[in-house]
Amino acid sequence: MIKKEEHYNDDDIQVLEGLEAVRKRPGMYIGTTSSRGLHHLVWEIVDNAIDEALAGYCDDIEIIINEDNSITIKDDGRGIPTGINSKTGLSTVETVYTVLHAGGKFGGGSYKVSGGLHGVGASVVNALSSFVEVTIYQNEKIFYVRFENGGTTVNSLKEVGKCDKERTGTTVTFKPDPTIFTDTTTFDYEVLKTRVRELAFLNKGLRIILCDDREIEKKKEEFLYEGGLKSYIQYLNKNKNTIHEQIIHLEGIIDNISIEVAMQYNDSYNNLLLSFVNNINTHDGGTHEEGVRNALTRIINNYGKSHKYIKDGEESLTGDDVREGLVLIVSCKHPNPQFEGQTKGRLGNTEVRKISGDIFAEGFDRFLMENPDSAKKILEKCLTASRARLAAKKARELTRRKGGLELTNQWGKLTDCISKDPKESEIFLVEGDSAGGSAKTARNNESQAVLPLRGKILNVEKARLDRALANEEIRTIITAFGTGIGDEFDLEKLRYHKIIIMTDADVDGSHIRTLLLTLFYRFFKPIVEGGHVYAAQPPLYSIKHGKTTKYILSDEELNEYIESLPSNTKFIQNRFKGLGEMNAEDLRDTTMNIQNRVLKQITVDDVVEADKIFEVLMGENVEPRREFIEANATYAQNIDY
């Protein structure tokens, strides 16, 4: 029987005043208080500067990581208005930084388009910071205000000096509150750099400078791309062989909604489609991306049929066919975007689908007509992809599970778990027959399945789907997961919510793990993005002394543990060379027991960088891989194991 609450009256209704609501529920405003949320604070302030650039008033933005790990953001825009706001009685600067839903992004008079949190960005940053300082340069005057401890005004806005008539803009310095961001308050330069580069690509002609003053050797990089999205495509295709030289670029405006697209095909078997709305990365796409996708398929089919690349009676090209090897960016500028989800991952405005489709169709059709040589290469690429798809369709039939727990390849048999609930089920992909045998003995048969793998699977970075499906071991993995693949992929059918790669702690084991990750990223990307993929961390050593057995994950941990023992302690140390050397008890206690094991979750924080690293490390071109090895060789460890 559920116990009833003893009272519920007027005094139980709480009213959170000012910025208290943000501090109570920060996740509602920035998604998370982890590292991602920490960096989100920077973008809320930068977005305000970008909005000034979109309005035509800002040319330069500077972002500085200060020595104390605070952040300073400078822009040369108009500067936040400094007069008294009639609705709050406070200065407009204080209103913007202390009142939720106060800003110039609602009526459409100040900014035609804008990103950020629409009126809560600056105040949210203030609420979640130890201190915020704002300096305004405007009308030959300098104004200053300071807030502390989550938004309390300690120095009201006041004039503190004079400046040149030409100098305008806003400078904001803030330091995240460690009582909110308990995991870390340290900014990652590379994370900031990736987004800064992206913003510079999306806003051609805007200069963004990124500085890091924390080290003895300070960093300073400038990002300015006059080519805009065309420069972005060049960057993304840097290590790839493009099949047509000219980057396709088109744009248009309908009903105050702007659509800009840049695209180019390469000879790879993968595609990369990025979409943005008002500079916000819409990771989950939306109506702007759907309109372009649909128009792309329609226009290529129309051109192919009218120019006899596709004969009468032949099957039309599918979306997958026309996107193979394509790198495409679509940027939408919308005065009133409606996003789906708290993180703005998907655009929901229905009118944009037709607008983006019409603008793209007109421009792309014209390109094909005016560039027949490029059009021919694109059609030949798409037709080759179509033939491979039809071949893969036959092979795909072999990956459909007929039922039951039996699933065998020439190397080993899936030993399935009893549970049919994916949320509590996990599958171990184990390197080698010997380790597979130990894992089957060590597992919890209620929730843990084991699939032994032998050797190194096909590198799918260099292979189309049809060739991958001809590989028996890959087919076995596809069948075990239950999701299907390609246009049949369905994440809801995933049979295990934890997919755990368990390989030896040596070079071969690392290579096998990388090959599996390449397979997952290219053919099962939603599984990776959904956080379902993990790497097991088997120990390198065991140390026995008395009745104690200690398992060690690294050389550093080994040295620390030995030094911590009394000097007269006698111990036995039997480094593990591989999982196959572990008996079932060792494997259970160290790597499979949910209470003791260590797992690394594999996630994708940056699609562009992930695509780039797979292309460099696993792609056809050798030179980028050699450059990567030369640049990172000094960081390699345990290369002789």
C-alpha positions in Angstrom: 0.0 0.0 0.0 1.3 3.4 -1.0 1.9 5.7 2.0 -0.1 9.0 1.7 1.6 12.3 2.2 0.6 13.8 5.5 -0.1 17.3 4.3 -0.5 19.4 1.2 -1.5 23.1 1.7 -0.7 26.6 0.5 2.7 26.7 2.2 3.9 23.7 0.2 3.7 25.7 -3.1 7.2 27.2 -3.7 7.9 30.2 -5.7 11.5 30.4 -6.9 12.5 34.0 -7.4 15.1 35.5 -9.7 17.7 33.1 -10.9 17.1 30.6 -8.2 15.1 28.3 -10.6 18.2 28.0 -12.8 20.4 27.0 -9.9 17.9 24.5 -8.7 17.4 22.9 -12.1 20.4 23.8 -14.3 19.8 20.8 -16.6 16.6 22.3 -17.8 18.5 25.2 -19.3 21.9 23.8 -20.4 21.1 20.1 -20.6 23.7 18.9 -18.1 26.2 20.1 -15.6 29.0 17.9 -17.0 31.8 19.1 -19.3 29.3 19.6 -22.1 27.1 21.9 -20.0 30.2 23.8 -18.8 31.2 24.6 -22.4 27.6 25.4 -23.2 27.9 28.5 -21.0 30.6 29.9 -23.4 28.3 29.5 -26.4 25.5 31.3 -24.8 27.6 34.4 -24.5 29.3 33.9 -27.9 25.8 33.4 -29.5 25.0 37.0 -28.4 28.0 38.3 -30.2 27.2 36.1 -33.3 23.7 37.6 -33.3 25.3 41.1 -33.6 27.4 39.7 -36.5 24.2 38.4 -38.2 22.6 41.8 -37.8 25.6 43.3 -39.5 27.2 45.1 -36.6 30.1 42.8 -35.5 33.2 41.8 -37.4 35.5 40.4 -34.6 35.0 38.1 -31.6 37.7 37.1 -29.2 37.4 34.2 -26.7 40.1 34.0 -24.0 40.6 31.3 -21.4 42.2 33.2 -18.5 44.8 31.9 -16.1 42.3 31.3 -13.4 40.1 29.3 -15.9 37.6 32.0 -16.2 36.4 33.0 -19.7 36.5 36.4 -21.4 34.4 37.0 -24.6 34.9 40.3 -26.5 33.0 41.6 -29.5 32.9 44.8 -31.5 29.1 45.0 -31.8 26.8 47.8 -30.7 27.1 47.0 -27.0 24.2 46.1 -24.8 22.0 49.2 -24.2 22.9 50.9 -21.0 19.8 53.0 -20.2 17.0 52.2 -17.7 14.6 49.5 -18.8 11.0 50.7 -18.3 9.7 47.3 -17.3 12.2 46.4 -14.6 13.5 49.8 -13.4 17.0 48.4 -13.7 19.6 49.2 -16.3 19.1 47.1 -19.5 22.4 45.4 -18.9 21.4 44.3 -15.4 17.9 43.3 -16.8 19.5 41.1 -19.4 21.8 39.4 -16.9 19.4 39.0 -13.9 15.9 38.5 -15.4 14.9 35.4 -17.2 13.3 35.8 -20.6 14.6 39.4 -21.0 16.4 40.2 -24.2 16.2 41.6 -27.8 15.3 38.3 -29.5 11.5 38.1 -29.1 9.9 40.9 -31.1 12.0 40.6 -34.2 13.0 44.3 -34.2 16.5 43.9 -32.8 17.5 40.7 -34.5 15.9 39.1 -37.6 17.5 35.8 -36.7 19.3 34.6 -33.6 20.5 31.6 -31.8 21.1 31.0 -28.1 18.4 30.4 -25.5 16.3 33.3 -26.6 16.4 35.7 -23.7 17.7 33.4 -21.0 21.2 32.8 -22.1 23.0 35.6 -20.4 21.0 35.3 -17.2 21.6 31.5 -17.1 25.3 32.0 -17.4 25.1 34.5 -14.6 23.1 32.2 -12.4 25.6 29.4 -12.8 28.8 31.4 -12.3 30.8 32.5 -9.3 31.1 35.9 -10.8 30.3 37.7 -14.0 31.8 41.0 -15.2 30.3 43.0 -18.1 32.0 46.0 -19.7 30.2 48.0 -22.4 31.9 50.4 -24.9 29.3 52.8 -26.3 28.9 56.5 -27.2 32.6 57.2 -26.2 31.9 55.9 -22.7 32.8 52.7 -20.8 30.2 51.1 -18.5 30.9 48.3 -16.0 28.8 45.9 -13.8 29.7 42.9 -11.7 27.6 40.0 -10.4 28.7 37.4 -7.9 27.4 34.1 -6.3 24.9 33.1 -8.9 23.7 36.5 -10.1 23.7 38.9 -7.2 24.6 42.4 -8.3 27.5 43.7 -6.3 28.3 46.7 -8.4 25.4 48.3 -10.3 26.1 49.5 -13.8 28.1 52.7 -13.8 30.3 54.7 -16.1 33.9 54.0 -15.4 35.8 55.8 -18.2 36.0 57.1 -21.7 36.8 55.5 -25.0 37.3 56.4 -28.7 34.1 57.2 -30.7 34.8 54.2 -33.0 35.1 51.7 -30.2 31.9 49.8 -29.5 31.0 46.4 -28.1 30.6 44.2 -25.1 33.2 42.3 -23.0 32.0 39.6 -20.7 34.1 37.6 -18.2 32.7 34.8 -16.1 33.8 31.9 -14.0 31.6 28.8 -13.6 30.4 28.0 -10.1 32.2 24.8 -8.8 29.2 24.0 -6.6 27.1 23.6 -9.8 29.7 22.0 -12.1 31.0 19.5 -9.6 32.7 17.2 -12.2 34.9 19.9 -13.7 35.3 23.6 -14.2 38.3 23.3 -16.5 37.7 24.3 -20.1 39.0 22.1 -22.9 40.7 24.2 -25.5 40.1 21.6 -28.3 36.4 21.5 -27.6 36.2 25.3 -27.8 38.4 25.3 -31.0 36.1 22.8 -32.8 33.0 25.0 -32.2 34.9 28.2 -33.0 36.0 26.8 -36.3 32.5 25.7 -37.1 31.1 29.2 -36.3 33.7 30.9 -38.5 32.7 28.6 -41.4 29.0 29.3 -40.9 29.6 33.1 -40.8 31.8 34.0 -43.7 33.9 37.1 -43.1 33.6 36.9 -39.3 36.9 36.8 -37.5 37.0 34.7 -34.3 40.2 34.6 -32.2 40.7 31.9 -29.6 43.3 32.3 -26.9 44.5 30.1 -24.0 46.5 32.0 -21.3 46.7 29.1 -18.8 50.0 27.7 -20.1 53.5 29.1 -20.1 53.4 29.0 -23.9 50.1 30.7 -24.5 48.0 29.7 -27.5 46.3 32.0 -29.9 44.6 31.0 -33.2 42.5 33.0 -35.6 39.6 31.7 -37.6 38.3 33.6 -40.7 36.8 32.0 -43.8 35.7 34.3 -46.6 34.4 31.2 -48.5 32.0 30.3 -45.7 30.3 26.9 -46.3 32.5 26.3 -49.4 35.5 26.6 -47.2 33.9 24.2 -44.8 33.4 21.6 -47.5 37.1 22.0 -48.5 38.0 21.3 -44.9 35.8 18.2 -44.6 37.1 16.8 -47.8 40.7 17.6 -47.2 41.9 13.9 -46.9 39.4 12.5 -49.5 39.5 12.1 -53.2 36.7 14.3 -54.7 35.0 13.1 -57.9 34.2 16.6 -59.2 36.4 19.7 -58.6 33.8 22.4 -58.3 32.0 22.7 -54.9 28.3 23.1 -55.5 27.0 26.1 -53.6 23.5 27.6 -53.7 21.3 29.8 -51.6 18.0 31.6 -51.6 15.4 33.4 -49.5 11.7 32.7 -49.4 9.3 34.4 -46.9 12.4 35.7 -44.9 13.7 32.2 -44.5 17.2 31.8 -45.8 18.6 28.5 -47.0 22.3 28.0 -48.0 23.7 24.7 -49.1 27.3 23.6 -50.1 28.1 20.0 -51.2 30.7 17.9 -53.0 31.0 14.2 -53.7 34.1 12.1 -52.9 35.0 8.5 -53.8 34.3 7.1 -50.3 31.4 4.9 -49.4 30.2 7.1 -46.5 28.4 10.4 -46.3 28.5 13.3 -44.0 25.4 15.6 -43.8 25.6 18.6 -41.4 22.7 20.9 -40.8 22.3 24.2 -38.9 19.6 26.6 -37.9 20.8 30.1 -36.9 24.3 28.6 -36.3 22.9 25.9 -34.0 24.0 22.4 -35.0 20.7 20.4 -35.5 22.3 17.0 -34.9 18.9 15.2 -35.4 18.1 17.1 -38.7 14.7 18.4 -39.2 12.5 19.9 -41.9 15.3 22.0 -43.5 17.4 18.8 -43.9 14.5 16.7 -45.0 13.6 19.2 -47.8 17.1 19.1 -49.2 17.4 15.3 -48.9 14.1 14.7 -50.7 15.0 17.2 -53.5 18.4 15.7 -53.9 17.0 12.2 -54.6 14.3 13.7 -56.9 16.6 15.9 -59.0 19.2 13.2 -59.5 16.6 10.7 -60.6 15.0 13.2 -63.0 18.3 14.1 -64.5 19.4 10.4 -64.7 16.2 9.4 -66.5 16.1 12.4 -68.9 19.7 11.8 -69.9 19.3 8.0 -70.1 21.6 7.1 -67.3 18.6 5.3 -65.8 16.9 3.3 -68.6 13.2 2.9 -68.9 11.9 0.3 -66.5 15.0 0.4 -64.3 14.6 0.9 -60.6 15.0 4.5 -59.4 17.9 5.6 -57.2 17.2 5.6 -53.5 18.3 8.2 -50.9 21.1 6.0 -49.8 22.3 5.7 -53.4 22.5 9.4 -54.0 24.1 10.2 -50.7 27.1 7.7 -51.0 30.3 9.7 -50.8 28.4 13.0 -50.3 29.5 15.8 -48.0 26.7 18.3 -47.6 26.0 21.2 -45.3 22.7 23.0 -45.1 22.4 26.2 -43.1 18.9 27.7 -42.4 18.4 31.2 -41.0 14.9 31.5 -39.6 13.3 34.4 -37.7 11.2 32.1 -35.5 12.6 28.6 -35.4 10.7 26.0 -33.5 13.0 23.3 -32.2 12.0 19.9 -31.0 13.6 18.8 -27.7 15.4 20.8 -25.0 18.8 20.5 -26.8 17.4 21.9 -30.1 18.6 18.9 -32.0 15.8 19.0 -34.6 14.0 21.8 -36.5 10.2 21.4 -36.5 8.9 24.2 -38.7 6.8 22.5 -41.3 6.9 25.3 -43.8 10.7 25.0 -44.1 10.5 21.6 -45.7 9.1 22.9 -48.9 11.2 26.1 -48.9 14.5 24.3 -48.5 13.5 21.7 -51.0 12.4 24.3 -53.6 15.6 26.4 -53.2 17.9 23.4 -53.4 16.0 21.8 -56.3 16.2 24.9 -58.4 19.9 25.5 -57.8 21.1 21.9 -58.0 19.1 21.2 -61.2 20.8 24.3 -62.8 24.2 23.0 -61.7 23.7 19.6 -63.3 22.5 21.2 -66.5 25.4 23.7 -66.7 28.1 21.1 -65.7 27.5 17.9 -67.6 30.9 16.5 -66.9 30.4 16.8 -63.1 26.8 15.6 -63.5 28.1 12.4 -65.3 30.5 11.6 -62.5 27.9 12.1 -59.9 25.4 9.9 -61.7 28.0 7.2 -62.2 28.8 7.3 -58.5 25.1 7.0 -57.6 24.5 4.1 -60.1 27.5 2.2 -58.7 26.1 2.6 -55.2 22.7 1.4 -56.5 24.2 -1.8 -57.9 26.1 -2.4 -54.7 22.8 -1.9 -52.8 21.0 -4.5 -54.8 23.8 -7.0 -54.3 23.8 -6.2 -50.6 20.0 -6.8 -50.5 20.6 -10.5 -51.3 23.3 -10.9 -48.8 21.2 -9.1 -46.2 18.7 -11.9 -46.2 21.4 -14.0 -44.5 21.5 -11.7 -41.5 17.8 -12.1 -40.6 17.5 -14.2 -37.5 15.1 -17.1 -37.9 14.5 -17.4 -34.2 15.9 -19.3 -31.2 19.2 -18.8 -29.6 21.4 -20.7 -32.1 23.7 -18.5 -34.1 26.9 -19.9 -35.5 29.7 -18.8 -37.8 32.7 -20.8 -38.8 34.7 -19.6 -35.7 32.3 -19.8 -32.9 28.7 -19.8 -31.6 26.7 -17.1 -29.9 25.9 -18.1 -26.4 22.8 -16.0 -25.7 21.4 -14.8 -22.4 18.2 -15.9 -20.9 16.6 -12.5 -20.6 14.7 -11.0 -23.5 14.7 -7.5 -22.1 17.3 -5.4 -24.0 17.6 -3.0 -21.1 19.1 -5.6 -18.9 20.9 -7.6 -21.6 24.5 -7.2 -22.8 26.7 -8.9 -25.3 30.4 -9.4 -25.1 32.3 -9.5 -28.4 35.4 -11.5 -27.4 38.7 -11.8 -29.2 39.6 -15.5 -29.7 38.2 -18.9 -29.1 40.1 -19.4 -25.9 38.9 -16.2 -24.3 35.4 -16.9 -25.7 35.4 -20.2 -23.8 36.4 -18.5 -20.5 33.9 -15.8 -21.0 31.1 -18.2 -21.5 32.0 -19.9 -18.2 32.4 -16.6 -16.4 29.3 -14.9 -17.6 26.0 -14.3 -15.8 23.8 -16.4 -18.1 20.7 -14.4 -17.1 21.8 -11.1 -18.7 25.2 -11.7 -20.5 25.6 -13.1 -24.0 29.0 -14.0 -25.5 30.0 -14.0 -29.2 33.6 -15.1 -29.9 35.4 -13.4 -32.8 38.5 -14.8 -34.5 41.1 -12.4 -35.9 40.5 -9.1 -37.5 37.2 -8.3 -39.2 37.0 -6.5 -42.6 37.9 -2.8 -42.5 34.6 -1.3 -43.6 36.1 2.1 -44.2 37.5 0.7 -47.4 34.4 -1.4 -48.3 30.8 -0.9 -49.4 27.9 -2.5 -47.6 27.7 -5.4 -50.2 31.3 -6.4 -49.5 30.8 -6.1 -45.8 27.7 -8.3 -45.9 29.8 -10.9 -47.8 31.9 -11.2 -44.7 30.5 -14.0 -42.5 31.7 -12.6 -39.2 30.1 -9.2 -39.9 26.9 -10.9 -40.9 26.9 -12.8 -37.6 27.3 -9.5 -35.6 24.5 -7.9 -37.6 22.2 -10.9 -36.9 23.1 -11.0 -33.2 22.3 -7.3 -32.8 18.9 -7.7 -34.4 18.6 -4.1 -35.7 19.2 -4.8 -39.4 21.4 -2.5 -41.4 21.3 0.2 -44.0 17.7 1.4 -44.8 16.3 -1.4 -42.7 18.1 -0.3 -39.6 15.8 0.0 -36.5 17.3 0.9 -33.2 14.2 -0.2 -31.4 15.1 -3.8 -32.3 18.5 -3.7 -30.6 18.6 -6.9 -28.5 21.4 -5.7 -26.1 21.6 -2.2 -24.7 25.2 -2.8 -23.8 27.6 -4.0 -26.5 30.9 -4.7 -24.9 34.1 -5.1 -26.9 36.5 -7.3 -25.0 40.0 -7.6 -26.6 43.5 -8.2 -25.4 45.5 -5.2 -23.9 48.0 -5.3 -26.7 48.5 -3.8 -30.2 46.5 -6.5 -31.9 43.7 -6.1 -29.4 43.6 -2.4 -30.0 43.5 -2.9 -33.8 40.5 -5.4 -33.5 38.7 -2.9 -31.2 39.3 -0.1 -33.8 38.0 -2.3 -36.6 34.9 -3.0 -34.6 34.4 0.6 -33.8 34.7 1.5 -37.5 32.0 -1.1 -38.3 29.7 0.3 -35.6 30.3 4.0 -36.5 29.8 3.5 -40.3 27.0 0.9 -40.2 25.4 1.2 -36.8 26.0 4.9 -35.9 22.7 5.3 -33.8 24.0 2.5 -31.5 27.2 4.5 -30.8 25.3 7.8 -30.6 22.9 6.2 -28.2 25.7 5.2 -25.8 25.3 1.5 -26.2 28.9 0.6 -27.1 31.6 0.0 -24.4 35.2 -1.2 -24.3 36.0 -3.6 -21.5 39.1 -2.9 -19.5 40.8 -6.2 -18.6 43.7 -6.0 -16.1 47.3 -6.1 -17.1 48.5 -7.6 -13.9 47.5 -9.5 -10.8 49.3 -9.3 -7.5 48.9 -11.9 -4.8 50.1 -11.4 -1.2 48.7 -13.5 1.7 45.0 -14.1 1.0 44.7 -10.9 -1.1 44.6 -10.7 -4.9 44.7 -7.3 -6.5 44.1 -6.8 -10.2 45.9 -3.9 -11.8 44.8 -2.0 -15.0 48.0 0.0 -15.8 51.7 0.2 -15.2 51.2 3.4 -13.2 48.7 1.7 -10.9 51.1 -1.2 -10.5 53.9 1.0 -9.3 51.7 2.9 -6.9 50.3 -0.3 -5.4 53.6 -1.9 -4.9 55.0 1.2 -3.3 52.0 1.3 -0.9 52.7 -2.2 0.4 54.9 -2.7 3.5 58.5 -3.2 2.5 58.7 -6.8 3.8 55.6 -7.9 1.9 56.1 -11.0 -0.2 54.0 -11.0 -3.3 53.5 -12.9 -6.6 53.1 -10.8 -9.8 51.8 -13.1 -13.4 51.3 -10.2 -16.1 48.4 -11.1 -18.3 49.4 -11.3 -22.0 45.8 -11.8 -23.2 42.3 -12.7 -22.2 42.9 -16.2 -23.2 45.4 -16.6 -20.4 42.8 -15.7 -17.8 40.8 -18.5 -16.3 37.1 -18.1 -15.9 37.3 -16.9 -12.3 39.8 -14.2 -13.2 37.7 -13.0 -16.1 34.5 -13.0 -14.0 36.1 -11.1 -11.1 37.9 -8.5 -13.2 36.1 -7.9 -16.4 32.6 -9.3 -16.5 31.2 -9.0 -12.9 29.1 -5.8 -13.0 30.1 -5.0 -9.4 33.9 -5.0 -10.1 34.5 -4.3 -13.8 35.6 -1.2 -15.5 34.0 -0.2 -18.8 34.8 2.7 -21.1 31.7 4.1 -22.8 32.3 5.0 -26.5 30.4 8.2 -27.5 30.4 10.7 -30.3 30.8 14.3 -29.2 31.8 15.7 -32.5 30.6 14.1 -35.7 33.0 16.0 -37.9 36.1 15.0 -35.9 34.9 11.4 -35.6 34.4 11.2 -39.4 37.9 12.8 -39.9 39.7 10.4 -37.5 38.1 7.3 -39.1 39.0 8.5 -42.5 42.6 9.3 -41.5 43.3 6.1 -39.5 41.3 3.6 -41.6 40.9 5.1 -45.0 42.6 4.5 -48.3 45.0 7.5 -48.3 48.3 6.6 -46.6 49.8 10.1 -46.3 47.3 11.6 -43.8 47.8 8.4 -41.6 51.6 8.8 -41.8 51.3 12.5 -40.7 49.0 11.5 -37.8 51.5 8.8 -36.6 54.4 11.2 -36.9 52.5 13.9 -34.9 51.3 11.5 -32.2 54.1 8.9 -31.9 55.5 10.5 -28.7 52.2 9.9 -26.9 52.0 6.1 -27.7 52.4 3.8 -24.7 52.8 0.0 -24.3 53.6 -0.4 -28.1 55.7 -3.5 -27.4 53.1 -5.5 -25.5 
